[in-house]
Amino acid sequence: MACDDLIADPNLSDQCISIDDGPPAQWWMSPDINLNNFSDVAIGGQNNTVDVTVHRGPDNEACSQLAVSSNIIVEVWVSPGGLNLSPVGAVNIGTKLIPKAQLPPNGTRSLSQAGAIVNWTPVSTNPSDPDGPGHRCLISRCYPETDGPPQADCFHVRGDAHVAQRNIEIVKVSRRQTRIITQIRTINPDAERPQFATFRVETDTTPDKRVLDVLAPGLNNTGVFKRVATDRPSGFSGWQL
C-alpha cells in the first residue's frame, strides 16, 4: 500500500505521547524539533545538535498503555523534501530514550533535559543522498517502548500525533569558501498563478550571542574570517577579515 501521511500509523496504538506540529499553514515547522538552537541550518562535516520535546497527556484510560512502559523511544530522521515521506528514503540520525518517570502527566520533556540530545555530523557531499547538502526535512517519531514498532515505509507526518517534521538546510562550508549559498522557499496561496516574493537582507550590527554561536563554526571554517573580541561593554565578539 502506498504511503499516506494523512492517516495515523496503524502500528501505533498509544494515545498519550505526542510531538507538536507547526501551525496548520506550516505543519512542516514543528516547534518541538530544535536544530542548533532553531537555526534550521546544519553544517556539513561538523557536529550539529538536534533536540526534541515530547508531550504526555493526563493519566486516564487513553494513557493506560504508557502505565506499563518504562521508557519513551524518540527517533530522529533526516529525509529529502516532499509529501508522504518514508523511512525507506531517509537516514536515522539518532534513537534516544526518555524515561517515563521524567515525563509527568500533562507535562513535557526534551531530549536535552533527559541528557540524550542527538549529535549529528552530516558527512555526505552528494546532494542526492538523504543527508547530503540542500533542503531537507528533520522528522521525529516518539512512542512508548511497549508500542510499535512504527510502520517501516511511511512516517505519517500529518496524520499521526507521534510524528512531526521541521524543514532545514544542510550546507557545506569549505575552508576556501567565502559565502554560504542556500535555497529560499516561500508559499504561494494561488494554485493557478505564480506570485512574486520579496527577499530582504538586513545587517545585524549587534547580534545575539546565540546567533554568534550558531554562525561561528561556519565562518571560522572558511579560513577567511577569524573571530575577535572587542572592548565593548556588552562583550560582543565579531569576525575580522
N, C-alpha and C positions, 0 to 999 in steps of 0.2 A: 504494500500500500504506500502511496506517495506521502511524503511528509506534509502535515497540515499543522502549522504552528498556531492556528486559531482555536484549536481544541486542547483540552487538558491531556497530559501524559497518561495513557491508560495504565502504565505500570506504577504510578504513584497514587496511593490512596490517602495519604496523610492530608489533613485539613487544618494543620496547626502552624506549620513553618512556612515562611514566605520571604521573598525579596521584592521590594517595591520597583515597579516600572517607573518611567518618567511620566510627565503629563500626557494626557491622551493624544495630543497632537505631536508629541515627541517621545513615544514609548521606547525609543531606542537610546534614550539618555537617562538610564536609571541612576538616581541619586545614591543608591546603595552600593554601586560599583565605583571604587575610587582608585584611579591610576595616578601615581606620583602626585598626590595632593590635588587631584582633579585637574591636572594639566591636560589630560586627554592626548598627550604625546608621549610615545615610548621611543627611547633612543636605542638604535640597534647596536649590539656589541657591548652594551653597558647594563648594569643592574637596574631594573625598574621594579617598583613595588605595586602590588595590587591588593587592595583591602576590600572586603565585602561585609556588609551589615545584614544580619539575619533577624527576622521578627518572629516572635512567638505569640500565639493567641492566648485567650484566657483558658484556665483549666475547666474544661467542660467535656461533653461527650465527643465533640469534634477532635479534641486533643487526646483522646484515650490511647491512641497508638503511641504517642510520644511518651506515655507513662512507663512503657516497658523498654524504652530506649535509654542508653546512657550517653550517646553522642549524636551530634548532628553533622552529617557529611556536607562539605561545601566544595564544589568543583569550580574551577576557573578554566575557561577555554578561550582560544583566540581563533577567529574564523574570517575568511573573506566576506565582504558585504553581500547582502541580498535578502530575499524573503525565504521562508521555510528552510532556515539554516539547519544543518545536520552535523552531528559529531563526525560523520564519515569524512567530511571535508574540512575538519578543524583539528587543532592541536590542543591537548590538555596540558596546561602550563602549571597546574597545581591542584592537588586534592588535599584538603585540610579537615581537621575535626574541631568542633566547638563542643565542649562538654555540656550536656543538658543542664547540669547543675549551675552553670554560669549564665544561663538564659532564663530569667524568671518569667512567670506568666505575664502577658501583656507588656513584655519588655523586648529590648533589642540587645544584640551583642555583635561586635565586629571581630574579624579575624585578628586584627592588631591587638584588641583588648584581650583576646584569648592567647596571645603570643604565637599566632600561627599565620602571620601575614605571608603572602606569596611573593617570593623574589624571582624575577623573571628577566632573563637576558636573551633577547631576540638575536639569533646568530645567522639566520638565513639572509642572503643578499639577493635572492631571487624573488622578484615581485609576484611570481606565480605561486609561491609557497604560502600556506596559511599564515605563517609567522614572518613572511618577508615584508619588505618596505612597502608602504602605501596605506590606503584606507582599509581599516579592519574593524572587527566587532569583538569586544570582550563579552563573553557570555558566562553567567554564573548560575549553577543549579545547587539547591540545598534540599535536604530531606533527612529524616531520621534514619539511623543505620538499620533499623528494623523494617524499613520500607524499601521498595525498588528491587533491583536497580532500575534507573530510568530507561526509557526506550533508547536503543542504541543507534537509531538512524533518524532521530528528529529531536530538536530542542524544545519545541512547543513554546517559543518565547512569548507570544502574545496571548496564548490560551491557558497558561499554567502559572499559578502564583509562585511556584517553586523556582521559576526561571526568570531572569532579567538580562538585559543587554545594554551595553554602552558603546557607542561608536568612538573609535580612536584613530590615531595616525601613527604608524611606525616610520621613523625617519632614520636615515643613515648619515652620520656626520663623520667625514674623514678628517685627518689632521691638516689637509691642504684645502679643504672645502671652506669657503668663507661665507656661505649662506646656506640656509635650510629651505628647501623647496617643499611645499606641502599643498595638498588639494583642499579646496574650499567647497563645501556643498551647502545648498540652501533649499528651501521648499517653495514650490510653485503650486499655489492652490487651484490654478486654472489648468485642467487636464487637456484643454484643446489648444491653447495658445502659449507660446514662450513669453516669459517676462524678464525684464532686466533687473539685476540686483546690484546694489552699490556696496562696494567693499572699501572700508575706510581704515587706514592705519594711523595710529597716533603714537607719539613718543611719550613714554612714561619716564620722566626725569627723576622720580623718587619711587622706584618700585618697592613693593612689599618684600620683606625678607623671604617669604615663601616663594615668590616669583623668582627671586635670585637663586634660591636653592634648586629650583627646577631647571632653570636655564644654564646654570654654571657648568654642569658636565659637558653639555654640547658645545658651549663657547670655548671652554678650556681645551677641548679636543681638536678644535680647528687649527691650533698651532699659530693662529693669527692674533688672538686676544689673550690677555692674561689678566687675572683678577687682581685688583689692587685695593688697598684700604685708603680711606681718606680721613681727614681730621674733622669731618663734620660731626656736630654733637650727636646726630642720630646714629652714628656708627655705620653709615652707608658705605658699602664697598661696591665697586663697579669694575668695568673692564677697560683695558688700555691697549691700543694698537702697538 
